[in-house]
Amino acid sequence: MPETSGAELRWSIRASFLRYVAALPDARASVSDGARLTRDDPQLVVYPADPDATTDSTLAFRGDLRLSGHGGLLFVRLAGPRIELGIDGGTAVLSVEDPTSEDGTGPRLPLVTVTLTRTEDGWSGSDAALTADGVALFNHVYPAGAPFDPLEIVTTATAAHVVL
Ligand code: HEM
C-alpha cells in the first residue's frame, strides 16, 4: 500500500481561478472535513489523507472546499480528491466527489490528469491538465487540456500559515 498515512495533498488548483473567485465582491470560501486553506502565495488547499480509502492504485484524501460568488451562480465544490495512479508511472487521474450535489452522492468527476513522480517525502504532480469532464465545472472557461497547477503529496505535516 502506498505510504499515505499522515500524508496530505497540497494544491493551488489553478491559482488564477482562486484569485478570480477571491476578487468577487460576494466571494465565499469554506473548508470542512479536515481541509485547510493556507495563506501561501499561491494559496494552497490542503487535503488530509484518507487511509481507509487508499489502495495500491489510489491515493485518497478527504476534505471539502466550497467556493461561491456571483450571487450563487458560481458554486464549485472540490471534495474528497483521489488520485488513480497510472500504470508504470504513467499519467494519473485526480477525481473529486460529485461537485454538483451537497453530499457528493453522484458519480465522481475526473478533474485533471497529472504526471506523478516520487519525491523524498511523497509525490509531486506536474503537467496537470483539465479533463473534458471537468470543463463544465468551470463554466466552460477553460478548455479540455487547460493547464492546472502542480500539486504535492507530502507524508510529513509541515504545513504552516493555516488560516481555517
Ligand atoms: C454572473 C455570472 C458571471 C460573470 C458576470 C462572470 C464574469 C467573469 C469575468 C469578467 C471574467 C474575467 C475575469 C478577469 O479576467 O479578470 C471571468 C473569468 C472566469 N470565470 Fe466567470 N463570470 C460569471 C460566472 C461564472 C461561473 C458560474 C463560473 C463557474 C466556475 C465562472 C468561472 C470563471 C473562470 C474559471 C474564469 C477564469 C478565471 C481565470 O483563470 O482567470 N464564472 N468571469
Residues whose N, C-alpha, C, O or C-beta is under 5 A from the ligand:
A	BS01	HEM	S16 F17 Y20 H70 L73 L74 L137 F138 N139 V141
